[in-house]
Amino acid sequence: MAKIKIDSAMFYPGYPVFIVLTKAADDEILATTYSSSFTLNDFLVLGVGATGQTAAFLEIGSRLSINFLGGNEGILSDIGGLVSRRTKLQSLIEAGAELAEFEEVPILENGLLTLIGRIEKVVELESSDDPIKLIYVRVEHRLLNEKLAIADDKVDWANFQALEYFGAGKERVYKTVKSDLKTKGAYLKENRRKRL
């Protein structure tokens, strides 16, 4: 397989899409779509543009919800990322967003999974175009869509079809990832069987 170089200031290899909901000091609910993130143990790290509208409110001590979207909820992602703050909340509701609260944190009732957390650390980085922030959120609660719950605290991963974000530069797309499930180590076992 040959590879070619692509010139792109940014590249997204496929991150789950989610809407962050938080409250401003006056109890206004703020909503923004993000995707660049990773989780490890009870932390989730968000990569956000430091100059974005909601980014200014994401500071140490803030509580927020991280609401992962399914493939049929792309309209909510577009509204969260592209509609102005002035009309965003109403537009989300008109498009089917079901807003609620969990321990005084706004959440999206629909969607696949909601993480509730508190920001513990913010690191601002200078980049070539715009400054970015890495926001470290300690996850306090995980709320799973009841349609994905199976007995004994198991998750129906086969139907966890998260909306993901791919692309380079201006060529960015959404994609719903669905595939056959394999347990951890299954590829290694399969490879060993083939060699016998």
N, C-alpha and C positions, 0 to 999 in steps of 0.2 A: 504494500500500500504506500503510495506516495503522498506526501504532505506538502501543502503550499502555505506560505506566510500570508496572513491577512493583517491589514493595517486598520486597527480599531482602537479608539481611546478606551473603550470598555467592552467587556464580554461577560455575559451571563450564561453559565453552563447549565442552568436549570435549577431555579430556587422556587420553593413553594411561595405562592402569593398569599398575602394576608392583609387585613385592615387593622391598623392600630387605632384603638379608641381610648381617649383619656379626657380628663376634665381640666379646663382652665380655672383660674382662681374664682371667676364669677359663675362657676358651674356650667359654662358653655361646654357642650360635648364636641371634641375635636376628632376628626377622622382622616386618616391618610393611608393610602396603599403603599406597602413596601414589599420587598422580596429578598433583598440581600441579607442573609442571616445564617447563623449556625447555632446548634444547641449542643450542650455537653453537660451531663448530670442535671443539676437544677438551674443551670444558666442558659439563657438565650442571648446571643449578641446580635444586635441590629446594626447594619451599616446604612446610614442615612445622610442625605445632603444637609450640611450644617445650616444652610440658609432657607430651608423649607419652612412653610407656615407652622406645621406642628412641631418641627424639630426644636424650636425655641422653647416649647413647653415641656420637652422631655429632659428633665434635669434630675439630679440625684434626689431620691426620696419620692419621686412621682410614682403613682400606681397607674397601671394601664392594662388593657387587654389586647392580646394578639390573636386575631380571629382568622384561622385558615379557611380558605374558600375552596369549594368544589368546582368541578368543570362547568357546571350549569350556572355559576354565579359570577361569570366574567363581567357582567354589567356593573356589579357592585365594585369590582376592582377598578374599572374604568372611571366610575364616578368618584371613588375615593382618591384617585390619582390625578384626575383631569378637571373636575368641576371646582369652581371657586368656593372658598370657605363660606361665603355669604349664603349660598344656596345648596351646599353639599349635603347637609343632614336631611333636608327636605327631599332632595333628589334621591338619596339612598332609600328613604322610607317609601317614596313613590315607586321605586324599582323593586320593592319587595324585602328590603332589609327589616328584620324584626329586632328592634333594639330593646334591651332590658338592662338590669343592673345586677351585679353580684358583689356583695359587700361594698356597695357604693361605687363600684367601678363599672362604667358602661361596657356592655358586651353585645355581640351580635348573636342572637339566639339561633338563627340559621347559620349554615356553614358546618364544616366538619369537626373542628376542634378549636377550643378557646383556651389560651394560657393566660392566667392572671398573674401579674408580677409587680415587683417594685424595682425601680432603677437604683443600682448600687454604685455604678461607676460610669463616667462619660469621658471619653478620650477624643480630643479634636485633632485631626490630621490635616496637614496642608497637602493638597494634590495639585496637579498641573492646571486643572480647570477651576474647580470649586472646592472649598474645604468640605471635609466629610467628618462625621462623628461615628464612633463606635460606642454603642450604648449597651451596657451590661445589665441585663434584667434577671433578677433572681425569681424563678418561677415558684409561686406560692400554691397555685391550684391549676388543675387540668380538667377541663370540662369537655366531654366527648358527646357528639351527637348521638342520641339514644338509638338511632337506626344502625349505628356501627358497634353497639355493645353486644357482646355475647356473654353467656353465663361465665362465672368464675373470673371476672375482671379481664376477660380476653377481648381483643379488638378484631372486628371483621375487616382485616387489612385488604382483602380482595375487593371490597367496595369502597375503600378509602382512596378515592380518585381525586387527588389534589390538583388544583390549577397551578401550573408552573410557568416560569418566565424564562425564556431563552433568547439568545441573540447577541449580535455584536453591533456596536455603533447605533445607527438609526434603524437597522433591520432587526427589530425585536418582536417576538411573538409570544402568545400564550399557547400552552399545550397541556392537555390532560393526559397524565401518564397512567396507563393501565397495562398490566402485563400479568403473565402467570406468576404465581408466588412460589418462591423457593426459600426454604429455611436456611439460616446461616450454616455454612459448611456443605450445602447440597452440591455445589459445583465441584468441590474437592472430592466428595464421595463418588460423584458421577465420573470424574476423571480417573479415579483409581479403578473403578469397575471397567472402564474402557481399556485400561492397560493390562488387565488380568487375562 
